[in-house]
Amino acid sequence: MNNLTDIQNKFVSYIEKIMISNKLSHAYLIETEDSSTEFPLVLLFVKMILCPLEINKCDKLNCSKCNVCRLIDEKNFPDFEIIEADGNQIKKNQLLELKDEFQKTSLIGKRRVYVIKDAEKLNPSSANTILKFLEEPEENIIAILLTRNRYQVLDTILSRCQILTLNDASMMIRYDDEIALFIKYLFNGKDLFIHYKEILDNILVDKNKAKEVFEQVEKIILGYLGGKLNSDYDLTIFKEIEKKTLLKYVSIIEEEIPKLVYNINYKLWLDSIYTRFVEVC
């Protein structure tokens, strides 16, 4: 495969070994940096599982020799289902419909695969439903859950999945004095308002800079939680914050950053996100 990053190549090598050794788990959770651009690699995994021509011996994203792989690419293969969020949530009825469908006998192959995109969007009811599905796995049914942030997925679900990653939290992280200072203010909450002018003049000078800074802060927090953060900076401040609090910061960032693409009043947006951060402290 051409033009893959080191971590993507490692992912491909690992799933090839899984297939060659015939040690397929009943459930996987795959962390992705960008599920849309990396989804072809997820589809490759699905093809390795379902392709009758043993695609694991092929070095392309599609074996080009069978209708199975073509139908998987077209998302039209009956033994392969994709669940996506209905609005901002994955709902219970979506998983109940999946379960009913997969209880029917397969008309084509021995294995069936379902992929749940954005698994962090499982609401309490749907999370409980999929948990029961994972606790009592049907033979030859493989679950693949995708998420940008494993720490927003229930621990009980994580414990039943083999975790793979396409997200190298140690890569492309900017962590200089400016970011370190902003994180210090962020974790103290009220400092965001106390140093409002300083932050506005030097750190979050406009919407574009704010997007960049908050995306880096999110990567740093997730890198810290995943034990992948390589930095010479003092990380003591992180150890003083509970995991659930750090995840609340991440949730706020993920909810607020998309608003910056719209024609909003930037200072009102800052006031709003600052207020949400203060409430977390």
Contacts in CASP RR format, 6 or more apart in sequence:
PFRMAT RR
TARGET T0000
AUTHOR 0000-0000-0000
METHOD contacts of the structure
MODEL  1
MNNLTDIQNKFVSYIEKIMISNKLSHAYLIETEDSSTEFPLVLLFVKMIL
CPLEINKCDKLNCSKCNVCRLIDEKNFPDFEIIEADGNQIKKNQLLELKD
EFQKTSLIGKRRVYVIKDAEKLNPSSANTILKFLEEPEENIIAILLTRNR
YQVLDTILSRCQILTLNDASMMIRYDDEIALFIKYLFNGKDLFIHYKEIL
DNILVDKNKAKEVFEQVEKIILGYLGGKLNSDYDLTIFKEIEKKTLLKYV
SIIEEEIPKLVYNINYKLWLDSIYTRFVEVC
1 8 0 8 1.000
1 9 0 8 1.000
1 12 0 8 1.000
1 59 0 8 1.000
1 60 0 8 1.000
1 61 0 8 1.000
4 12 0 8 1.000
5 168 0 8 1.000
6 168 0 8 1.000
7 165 0 8 1.000
7 166 0 8 1.000
7 167 0 8 1.000
7 168 0 8 1.000
7 171 0 8 1.000
8 38 0 8 1.000
8 41 0 8 1.000
8 166 0 8 1.000
11 41 0 8 1.000
11 164 0 8 1.000
11 165 0 8 1.000
11 166 0 8 1.000
12 41 0 8 1.000
12 44 0 8 1.000
14 164 0 8 1.000
15 44 0 8 1.000
15 45 0 8 1.000
15 48 0 8 1.000
15 56 0 8 1.000
15 164 0 8 1.000
16 48 0 8 1.000
16 56 0 8 1.000
18 24 0 8 1.000
18 25 0 8 1.000
19 48 0 8 1.000
19 49 0 8 1.000
19 54 0 8 1.000
19 56 0 8 1.000
20 56 0 8 1.000
24 49 0 8 1.000
24 142 0 8 1.000
25 142 0 8 1.000
25 161 0 8 1.000
25 162 0 8 1.000
26 134 0 8 1.000
26 137 0 8 1.000
26 141 0 8 1.000
26 142 0 8 1.000
26 143 0 8 1.000
27 134 0 8 1.000
27 137 0 8 1.000
27 142 0 8 1.000
27 143 0 8 1.000
27 144 0 8 1.000
27 145 0 8 1.000
27 160 0 8 1.000
27 161 0 8 1.000
27 162 0 8 1.000
28 45 0 8 1.000
28 142 0 8 1.000
28 143 0 8 1.000
28 144 0 8 1.000
28 145 0 8 1.000
28 161 0 8 1.000
28 162 0 8 1.000
28 163 0 8 1.000
28 164 0 8 1.000
29 119 0 8 1.000
29 144 0 8 1.000
29 145 0 8 1.000
29 146 0 8 1.000
29 147 0 8 1.000
29 150 0 8 1.000
29 153 0 8 1.000
29 157 0 8 1.000
29 158 0 8 1.000
29 161 0 8 1.000
29 162 0 8 1.000
29 163 0 8 1.000
29 164 0 8 1.000
30 42 0 8 1.000
30 45 0 8 1.000
30 144 0 8 1.000
30 145 0 8 1.000
30 146 0 8 1.000
30 147 0 8 1.000
30 163 0 8 1.000
30 164 0 8 1.000
30 165 0 8 1.000
30 166 0 8 1.000
31 147 0 8 1.000
31 148 0 8 1.000
31 149 0 8 1.000
31 150 0 8 1.000
31 163 0 8 1.000
31 164 0 8 1.000
31 165 0 8 1.000
31 166 0 8 1.000
31 167 0 8 1.000
32 38 0 8 1.000
32 42 0 8 1.000
32 146 0 8 1.000
32 147 0 8 1.000
32 148 0 8 1.000
32 166 0 8 1.000
32 167 0 8 1.000
33 148 0 8 1.000
33 166 0 8 1.000
33 167 0 8 1.000
33 168 0 8 1.000
35 42 0 8 1.000
35 117 0 8 1.000
35 118 0 8 1.000
35 146 0 8 1.000
35 148 0 8 1.000
38 166 0 8 1.000
40 61 0 8 1.000
41 61 0 8 1.000
41 166 0 8 1.000
42 115 0 8 1.000
42 144 0 8 1.000
42 146 0 8 1.000
43 61 0 8 1.000
43 72 0 8 1.000
43 73 0 8 1.000
44 55 0 8 1.000
44 61 0 8 1.000
45 144 0 8 1.000
46 72 0 8 1.000
46 80 0 8 1.000
46 113 0 8 1.000
46 115 0 8 1.000
46 144 0 8 1.000
47 55 0 8 1.000
47 62 0 8 1.000
47 63 0 8 1.000
47 68 0 8 1.000
47 69 0 8 1.000
47 72 0 8 1.000
48 55 0 8 1.000
48 56 0 8 1.000
49 111 0 8 1.000
49 113 0 8 1.000
49 142 0 8 1.000
50 68 0 8 1.000
50 72 0 8 1.000
50 77 0 8 1.000
50 79 0 8 1.000
50 80 0 8 1.000
50 109 0 8 1.000
50 111 0 8 1.000
50 113 0 8 1.000
51 63 0 8 1.000
51 66 0 8 1.000
51 68 0 8 1.000
51 69 0 8 1.000
52 66 0 8 1.000
52 68 0 8 1.000
52 109 0 8 1.000
53 63 0 8 1.000
53 65 0 8 1.000
53 66 0 8 1.000
55 63 0 8 1.000
55 69 0 8 1.000
62 69 0 8 1.000
62 70 0 8 1.000
62 73 0 8 1.000
63 69 0 8 1.000
68 77 0 8 1.000
68 108 0 8 1.000
71 77 0 8 1.000
71 80 0 8 1.000
72 80 0 8 1.000
75 82 0 8 1.000
77 108 0 8 1.000
78 106 0 8 1.000
78 107 0 8 1.000
78 108 0 8 1.000
79 106 0 8 1.000
79 108 0 8 1.000
79 109 0 8 1.000
79 111 0 8 1.000
79 112 0 8 1.000
79 113 0 8 1.000
80 112 0 8 1.000
80 113 0 8 1.000
80 114 0 8 1.000
80 115 0 8 1.000
81 98 0 8 1.000
81 101 0 8 1.000
81 102 0 8 1.000
81 112 0 8 1.000
81 113 0 8 1.000
81 114 0 8 1.000
81 115 0 8 1.000
82 114 0 8 1.000
82 115 0 8 1.000
82 117 0 8 1.000
83 90 0 8 1.000
83 94 0 8 1.000
83 95 0 8 1.000
83 98 0 8 1.000
83 114 0 8 1.000
83 115 0 8 1.000
83 116 0 8 1.000
83 117 0 8 1.000
84 90 0 8 1.000
84 117 0 8 1.000
84 118 0 8 1.000
85 117 0 8 1.000
85 118 0 8 1.000
85 121 0 8 1.000
86 94 0 8 1.000
88 121 0 8 1.000
89 121 0 8 1.000
89 122 0 8 1.000
89 123 0 8 1.000
89 126 0 8 1.000
90 116 0 8 1.000
90 118 0 8 1.000
90 119 0 8 1.000
90 121 0 8 1.000
90 122 0 8 1.000
90 123 0 8 1.000
90 126 0 8 1.000
91 123 0 8 1.000
91 125 0 8 1.000
91 126 0 8 1.000
92 123 0 8 1.000
92 125 0 8 1.000
92 126 0 8 1.000
92 129 0 8 1.000
94 126 0 8 1.000
95 126 0 8 1.000
95 129 0 8 1.000
95 130 0 8 1.000
95 133 0 8 1.000
96 129 0 8 1.000
98 114 0 8 1.000
99 129 0 8 1.000
99 133 0 8 1.000
102 112 0 8 1.000
102 114 0 8 1.000
102 138 0 8 1.000
102 141 0 8 1.000
103 138 0 8 1.000
106 112 0 8 1.000
110 140 0 8 1.000
111 140 0 8 1.000
111 141 0 8 1.000
111 142 0 8 1.000
112 140 0 8 1.000
112 141 0 8 1.000
112 142 0 8 1.000
113 141 0 8 1.000
113 142 0 8 1.000
113 143 0 8 1.000
113 144 0 8 1.000
114 141 0 8 1.000
114 142 0 8 1.000
114 143 0 8 1.000
114 144 0 8 1.000
115 144 0 8 1.000
115 145 0 8 1.000
115 146 0 8 1.000
116 122 0 8 1.000
116 130 0 8 1.000
116 143 0 8 1.000
116 144 0 8 1.000
116 145 0 8 1.000
116 146 0 8 1.000
117 146 0 8 1.000
118 146 0 8 1.000
118 147 0 8 1.000
118 148 0 8 1.000
119 145 0 8 1.000
119 146 0 8 1.000
119 147 0 8 1.000
119 153 0 8 1.000
119 157 0 8 1.000
120 147 0 8 1.000
120 148 0 8 1.000
120 149 0 8 1.000
120 152 0 8 1.000
120 153 0 8 1.000
122 130 0 8 1.000
122 153 0 8 1.000
122 154 0 8 1.000
122 157 0 8 1.000
127 154 0 8 1.000
127 157 0 8 1.000
130 143 0 8 1.000
130 157 0 8 1.000
131 154 0 8 1.000
131 156 0 8 1.000
131 157 0 8 1.000
131 160 0 8 1.000
133 143 0 8 1.000
134 143 0 8 1.000
134 157 0 8 1.000
134 160 0 8 1.000
134 161 0 8 1.000
135 160 0 8 1.000
137 143 0 8 1.000
143 161 0 8 1.000
145 153 0 8 1.000
145 157 0 8 1.000
145 161 0 8 1.000
147 153 0 8 1.000
148 167 0 8 1.000
149 222 0 8 1.000
149 247 0 8 1.000
149 250 0 8 1.000
149 254 0 8 1.000
150 158 0 8 1.000
150 163 0 8 1.000
151 222 0 8 1.000
151 225 0 8 1.000
151 226 0 8 1.000
151 243 0 8 1.000
151 247 0 8 1.000
151 250 0 8 1.000
152 247 0 8 1.000
152 250 0 8 1.000
152 251 0 8 1.000
168 228 0 8 1.000
169 219 0 8 1.000
169 222 0 8 1.000
169 223 0 8 1.000
169 226 0 8 1.000
169 227 0 8 1.000
169 228 0 8 1.000
169 229 0 8 1.000
170 223 0 8 1.000
170 228 0 8 1.000
170 229 0 8 1.000
170 230 0 8 1.000
172 219 0 8 1.000
173 216 0 8 1.000
173 219 0 8 1.000
173 220 0 8 1.000
173 223 0 8 1.000
173 229 0 8 1.000
173 231 0 8 1.000
174 216 0 8 1.000
175 216 0 8 1.000
175 220 0 8 1.000
175 229 0 8 1.000
175 231 0 8 1.000
175 233 0 8 1.000
178 202 0 8 1.000
178 203 0 8 1.000
178 213 0 8 1.000
179 213 0 8 1.000
179 216 0 8 1.000
179 217 0 8 1.000
179 220 0 8 1.000
180 233 0 8 1.000
181 203 0 8 1.000
182 199 0 8 1.000
182 203 0 8 1.000
182 204 0 8 1.000
182 213 0 8 1.000
182 217 0 8 1.000
183 217 0 8 1.000
183 220 0 8 1.000
183 237 0 8 1.000
184 191 0 8 1.000
184 237 0 8 1.000
185 191 0 8 1.000
185 192 0 8 1.000
185 195 0 8 1.000
185 199 0 8 1.000
186 192 0 8 1.000
186 217 0 8 1.000
186 249 0 8 1.000
186 277 0 8 1.000
187 237 0 8 1.000
187 240 0 8 1.000
187 241 0 8 1.000
187 281 0 8 1.000
188 281 0 8 1.000
189 274 0 8 1.000
189 277 0 8 1.000
189 278 0 8 1.000
189 280 0 8 1.000
189 281 0 8 1.000
190 278 0 8 1.000
190 281 0 8 1.000
192 199 0 8 1.000
192 274 0 8 1.000
192 277 0 8 1.000
192 278 0 8 1.000
193 274 0 8 1.000
193 278 0 8 1.000
196 274 0 8 1.000
200 267 0 8 1.000
200 270 0 8 1.000
203 209 0 8 1.000
203 213 0 8 1.000
204 210 0 8 1.000
204 213 0 8 1.000
204 270 0 8 1.000
206 266 0 8 1.000
207 260 0 8 1.000
207 266 0 8 1.000
207 269 0 8 1.000
210 260 0 8 1.000
210 266 0 8 1.000
210 270 0 8 1.000
211 257 0 8 1.000
211 260 0 8 1.000
214 253 0 8 1.000
214 256 0 8 1.000
214 257 0 8 1.000
215 253 0 8 1.000
215 257 0 8 1.000
217 249 0 8 1.000
217 253 0 8 1.000
218 250 0 8 1.000
218 253 0 8 1.000
218 254 0 8 1.000
220 229 0 8 1.000
221 238 0 8 1.000
221 246 0 8 1.000
221 249 0 8 1.000
221 250 0 8 1.000
222 250 0 8 1.000
223 229 0 8 1.000
224 235 0 8 1.000
224 238 0 8 1.000
224 246 0 8 1.000
225 243 0 8 1.000
225 246 0 8 1.000
225 247 0 8 1.000
229 235 0 8 1.000
238 246 0 8 1.000
245 280 0 8 1.000
248 280 0 8 1.000
249 277 0 8 1.000
249 280 0 8 1.000
252 273 0 8 1.000
252 276 0 8 1.000
252 277 0 8 1.000
252 280 0 8 1.000
256 269 0 8 1.000
256 272 0 8 1.000
256 273 0 8 1.000
256 276 0 8 1.000
259 269 0 8 1.000
260 269 0 8 1.000
END
